């Protein structure tokens, strides 16, 4: 059982360190993406 406990602790520690930003996260990146999409839509409609 000791190996299993150490393995799980390692997985939990690795998950805690992970700092992946999801695309649907709120913030400046999302706002910039939406602005870019709206700009492209305006250009498409104008053409």
ABEGO torsion letter per residue (X at the ends): XAAAAAAAAAAAAAAAABBBBBAABBEAAAAAAAAAAAAAAAAAAAX
